[in-house]
């Protein structure tokens, strides 16, 4: 992983000292909350419903054990003993005292971490495939270029006050595990005639106007990527709307002007700025790539894995759902579920964080990843070590065998924490997971992605859920809309609203009716929920959702 230089350390020290002085001025009353707001947002500090919230960047989702241990220490010392991993591969602390935040930032700096550009109208934390550097289907590790983009965008003088926030995601495989088509810029590493380059997608995004990104360029050479990105963001900075924050994202800019017009403007800007890129960025990239060299993979006997798989039903269930193919022989990628039935999706206690750190040190070449699906990954584990890893995880409530299943739910914090939320997300996710655990159906149901957002901002990615749930306020009452057929993969699609929403008491039975209908409708056990929906369309699922005639009439009218 990337190792901070002396420049990086000095930059963080100066930035943290500056913010410490700003916090002191807020506490003594020299700054009002309105004056303090833009300063705290530049350092990842939000004011939520009940307390401040500090959002810590985990660039492209990569951590080592020392960093995870430090996150655990921060949770215990300055929060309530846990942290919340987000769909942006960040971690949030929901209960810090303002006076403690500078100390938290200094503690982060000790392990080469920070909270810069995790908020504000700037280029946010760059995200990547959570299997980066390990996946069997990977063309190239996307993390080096993600780190290059992070360095280029951090405190970029032209891009600190964009029309709106700006998100970049990178994947190194044809299978999209980073939802690149729902980002302002999505990058996919491709190979052409033996050369590495990038497919560049622009104008994706969710929120109140969800859109799938469009291909701006199908191949950009590696040496041309950074000037291309600079040209794109420069064009957006000049052209993007500032008169209406709901129409300020680049997706609206692309929609209003058309992809061909945007491409022409980017081409013009690129031609102007390309001579300024004299190869320094490629020298930086070469140095960065050296930091991401693959670990020295071991050769070992897989007999312990085979024995456990044959003789231990719980291990076999976990292995079937939570392990993925690794590019190195004898290895597997381990997805650790933070979605134990009835628990808050994405939350991890300090004790659990320390365990995951210890497992990474002992069995995982000291590497961890955070997924946008709010789980933690051990990317490199030899199969001989998997029984020991599972046993340790299970003892700390981290051995749930549900990756990709109905209880592996993405959920934003919702109205339990967020000042923008209009409905609760966490209790709905907990109740769905608990109900299908009671029914003992989720392994029979198979792959099914439920995503829940507590407001129109869509932090829970509900638009790209196979079943999406959006919580809204209807005359002071929580109301939950259902969308069907969304997809966040390389076949990205925005889900279609099924009809009228459901109350908090009605939403769990509605989801149950949907899933039971799917089990009756699928052509064979191997046909997934999404495949069945695409084959049959909305009608049979709408009939299951709205079984009585009066409600069906209302649904049809909607």
N, C-alpha and C positions, 0 to 999 in steps of 0.2 A: 504494500500500500504506500501512498505518498508520505514522505517524511518531510516535515517542516524544515525550512532553512532558517538561518539567522534573520533574514529579512522578514520571513513570516512571523517569527516569534516577536520581533520588535514591533511589527505592525499591530499585532494583537495586543501587546502590552500598552502601546500608545492609545489604541482605540478604547481599551477597557478603562484606562486611567481617565480618558476624556469623559466616558459615560459615568464613571464614579462621581466625578465633579458635577455632572448634570443631575444625578440622583440626589446628591447632597443639596443642590439648589432647589429641587422639587420638595424635599422634606422640610427645608427651612422656610419654604414659602416664597422664595425668590422667583420661582417659575410656577405659573398656574398649570393646571392639568392640560388645558388647551395648548399652552406653549411647550409643555413637556411631551405631548403626544407624538409629534414627528420625530423627536429625538429618541424616544423609547422604541418606536417602531423600527428605526434604523438598526436597533440592536435586538430585535426579536421579542420585545416585551409588549404584550397585549394587556388590556384591562377587560376582563371577562365579567360574567354575572356576579361572581362572589369574591373574586380576588384577581390579582395580576396572574398572567400566564407567560412563562418563558418558553419559547420555541427554539430548540437547539438543532442546528444543522448537522445532519449525518450525510455528507456529500456522497452521492451515488450509492447510498445505503451501506457503506463499508466501515467496519469497526474492527479493532483488535481487542484482545482481552483486557488490556490495561484501560482502554477507553470505556469499555462496558463496566468495569469495576468502578471507575470514577463516576459514571452515571448513577450507579447504585449508591455510592457515597453521597452524592448530591441529593438524591431522593430521600435518604434517611436524615441528612443533616439539615436541609433547608425546605423540604416538602413533607408529604405525609407518608413517605416510605414506598412510593411507587412512581412510575412514569408511564406516559401514554404514547405509544408508537403510532405514527400517523400515515395517511396515504401518500404523503410527500417524503417518506423515508426519514422523517425527523422524529425527535422525541419532545414531548411537551410536559412541563411541570405546571400543574394547575393551581398550586397553593403557595407560591413564594411570597415572602414579605418584601416590600420594595427595598428596604434597607439592606437586605441580604443579596440582592441580585448582583451587585458588583463583585461580591465574593464568589458567587456561583460562576460568573464569567471568568474570573481569575482561575478558579478550579478547573474549568473547561480548558483554558489556555495551557495548563500544566500538561495536558495530554493531547495537545494540538487539535482542540475543538473550539467552536465559537457559535454565536447566534446571529451573525451578520447576514443580512439580506434573506432572512426567513420571514420577512414581512415588508410592506411598503410597495410602491409602484416601481419596482426594479426587477432585475433578473433574479429569480428565486433559486433555492437549492436545486442543483442539477441532479436529476434522478436517472436511474439506469436499471437494467435487468438485474433482478436480485440473484440470479444464477451466474452473474458475470465472472468470467475467469474459470468457470467450472463446467458449464453446460456442454453436453455432448454435441449439440447442434450449432455451436457458436462458430461464426466466421472469424471473429477476433474479439478480444476483451474490450468492451466499450468504456471501461473506467479510465484509461489514460486520456482519451479525448474528453471525457466528462470532467476530469481534473483540469485539463487545459482550458476548457470553457469556464470552469469555476474561477481560475486565476485571471482569465481575461475579463470576466464580468464583475469581479469583486471591486467595488469602488470605482468602476468605470465612470469617468467624469461626465460622459454624454448620456449615460443610461441610468442615472439615479432618480430621475423624476419623469418616468415614462407616463404615457396616458393612463396605463393601468399595470397591474402586476404581470409578470412575463415568466412563463414556465417552459423549460427545455428538458426533454427526455431522450435517452440514447439506448439503443439495443444493438447487440452484436449478432443477432440470429434472425432467421426468417420468421420463427415463431415469436410473436411480440408479447413479451412478459412485462413490458414497461408502459403499455397503453400510449404509445407515441402518437397515435392519430387523434388523441384528445388533448394534445398540448399545443401551446402557441408555436413552438418549433419541435418537431419530432425528427430524430435522426436514426437511420438504420444503416449499419455497416454492411456494405456489399462488396463483392469482388468481381472485377471485370478485366479479362485478359491478364490475369495474374496480379493486378493492381488493386489495392484497397481504396475504397471511396465511400461516399455516403449518399443515400437517398434522402432528400430534404423535403419534409412535409411541413406546411404552414397552415395556420388558421384553424386548428382544432381547439376544442374547449367545451366545457360542460356549463354549469350555471343556468341562468334563466333562459339562455338562448343556446342550447347545445348544438354543436356542429362537429362533423368529422373533418379532419384536416385534409388539405389537397396537396398533391405532389407538385412542388415548385421545380425541383430538378431531380431527375432519376439517377444521376451520378455526378457527384462533385469530388474531384481528386483531393487527397488528403491535404496537400499543400495549399489548396484553395478554400478549405472549409472555413477557417477563421475569418478571412475577409468576406466570405459569403454571408456568414452570420452577422458580421458588423454591418454589412450593407442592408440585410433584412431588417435588423433592429433600427437602423438609422432611418430607413424609409418609414417604418411604423411610427417612430418617434415624431416625424414631421407630419405624417398623414393621419395618424390615429386621432380619433375625436376626443376632445377634452370638455365638450359642452354637456355631455351626458355620460356619467360613469357606467351606466348599464349598456352603453354602446361603444365603450372605449377599448375593448379588447381587440387584438389583431384579427380574431375571427370575423368581427363585424367589418373591419377595414377591408379584409379580403372579400367578404360577401358584397359589400357596397361597391367596390371598385373592380372586382373580377380578378381571377388568378392571372390572366394574361397581362393585365395592366400592372399588377403588382410585380410580375416577373420582369416586365420592361423597366420599371423603376429601379428594381434591385440590380438589374444588369447595368444600368446607367451609373448607379452609385458604386457598384463593384469596380467598374472600369476606372472610376475616379480614385478610389482608395487602394486598389490592389498594389500599386507601386510602393505604398508605405509599408507593406509587409515584406520585409527583405530576407526572410528566412529565419528570423529570430524565433518565431513561433514554432517552427519545425525543430529547431535546436532544443527548445523547451520540451516539446513533445517527446523527442528522443530520450531526454533525461528522465522525463516522467515515466516513460514505458519501462525503463530499467527498474523503477520502484515497484512495478507490477509483474515482475518475473514470477513464473509459477513456482510454487514450493517444490521441494524435493520429495516426490511421491514415493512411498515405501512399497515394498513387495511383501505380501504376507499371506498366510493360509486363511482361506475363506471358510474353513470348516465350522468355526463358531457361529458364523452367520447362517450357514445352511442348517445347522443343528437347531438353532433357535427358531428359524423359520418353519421347520418341520414339526417341532415339538411344543411350541409356545403359541397358542392361538392369539393372545393379545399382542405379542411381538409381530406375528404375521399380519394381523390387521393393520398395525401401525406401519409396517414396512410397505404394505400395499398402497397406502394412501400418502405417507409422509416422506417417501424416498423418491428421488429422481435420478435419471441417468447422468453419469459423470463422464467426462472425456478421458479420464485416466483409468486404465484397467484396474479392477479390484476396489474402486472407490464408488461412493454414492454421495449425492447431495441430500442433506437432512433438513427438512422444513419443520421447525418447532412451532407448534400451534399455540398461539396466545388466545385461543377461542375455546377453552374448556367450557362445557355446557353450563350455561347460567352465569358465566363470568363476563366482565366487560371486555369487548373485543379490543385488542391492542394494548391492554394494561399489563404491566409486568412489575412485580414487587422487587424491592432491592435484593432480597434473598434469591429470587429467580434470576435476576440479572447476574448476580455473582456466580450462580451455578452455570449459566450459559457461558460466562467468561472462563470458568474453570474447565469446562468441556472443550472449549476452543483451544485452550492452552495444551490440554493433555491429548486430545484426539483430533483436533481440527486445524493443525498448522497455524494456530493463533489468528484465525480469520472468522469473522461473522459478517452477515449481511442483514439488513432490515428490508423487508419487502413492502411494496405499496399496498399489499393486502393485509398489512398489520401483523405479520408474523416475523420470526427471526430464523435465519438460515445459518447452518454450519455447512459451508460449501464444499469442504474437503474432508470426508471421513472414510477411512478404510473399512471395508465390510466386516473385517474381523473385530472391529471395535464397536460395531452397531449394537450388539446386545448390552454392552456396558453403558453406552450412551442412553439407550432406551430406559434401562433400569434407573439411572440417575434422574432422567427427566420425569419419569412416572412418579418418583418419590416426592417431587416438588410440584406436582400438578401440571406438568408440561408435556405429558405423554399422550395427549388426546389424539386419536387416530381419525382426523377429520379434514385434512387439507383438501380443498376443492369440493368438499361436500356441503350439504345444506346448512350446517352449523358453523362453517368457516365464513362467517358474515363480516363484510366490511361495514362499519358504522362510524359516523362522525360523533363527536361528544354530545351534540344536540343540546336541548334546553337544560340539561343537567349542569352544563358549564358555559355554553357559548351565548354571548350577548346578542348574536344575530339570529339564533335559532327560533323557530316558531313551533316546534314540537320536539318531543323526546325521541331519541334514536336508541340509546343504550337499553332501556327496558324492553323495547320491541325486539331487539336482537336477542336479548337474554331469553325472552319468552318463546321465540321461535325455536332457538336451539334446544331449550328445555323440552318443548312439546315434541319435537321429532326424536329426541333421545328417549322420551317416554314411549313413543310409538315404535321405536327400534326399526325405523325405516330408512335412515339416511344412507346406509351402505347399499340398500336395494335401490334407492332413488339414484345414486351415483352422482356424477359431476353436475353441480348446480350452484351457480353463483348468485347469492342474494346480497344486494347492496342497499344501504339505508342512509338517507340524508334527512337532517332535521330542519332544513330550509332550502330555498330555491338555489342557494349558492352551490349546492351539490358536492360538498366536501366528501360525502360518502359514495360518490361516483354512481348514484342510482341509475343514471341514464344508460350506463353500459352494463347493468346487471341483467342476467337472464330473467330474474325477477327484481325489479327496482321498486323501492318504497320511498316515497317523498312525504315527509310530515309537514303539514301546513296548519295555519290557524284559520278556522272557520267560525267567525263570530265568537271568539274566545274559547272555542273547543278544538282540541287536536283532531285533525282529520288526515288520513293517510291514503294518498293516491298510489295505485299500482301501475307500473309499466312492465311490458313483457317484450322479450326478444332482443334486449340490448346485448352488446358484445364488446369487450375491451381488447380483443386480440387483433391479429393481422387482418381479420375479417370484420373489423370494427363496425358497429351499428348502434344507432340510438334507439332505445326502446320506445314502444308505442303505448300511450296511455289506454288502459283497459276500459275506463269509465268512471263513474262517480267514486269518490273516496269512501273510506271506512273509518269509523270511530276507533279509538284505542282498544275498546272491548271487542270490536269486530274484526280487526286486522289479522289476528292469529288464526281464527277459524277460516278466514278468506284464503290465507296462504295454504292452510291445510287442504281446503277444497281444490285449490289449484294443483297441488302436488298429487293428490289422490286421483284427480282427473288425468294427469299426465301418465300415471302408472297404468291406467285403463287404456289410454290412447296410444301409447308407444307401440311400435310395430314389433319390437323385440327388446329384451332386456338391455342390449348394448346401445339402443338408440337413446341419446341423451335428451334432457328436457329441451335444450335449444334446438336440436335437430327435429324433435317432434313438433315444436312450435313453428319452425320454418317449413315443415312439410304440410301442416294442417292450417296454419294461420291462426288468427285471433278467435274466430267464432266459437270453437268448442271450449276454449279456456274462459271466454266471457260468459258462456252459459254456466260454467261451474262457479264462477265468481258471483254471478247474480242469478240465483236459481229460481226466485219467484217472479212471476210474470210482470208485476208492476215495476220491480227494480230492473228487470231486463229491458222493459220499454224505456226507462230512464237512461239505461246504459246505451241503448241503440240511438236515442236522441242525442246523447253526448258525442 
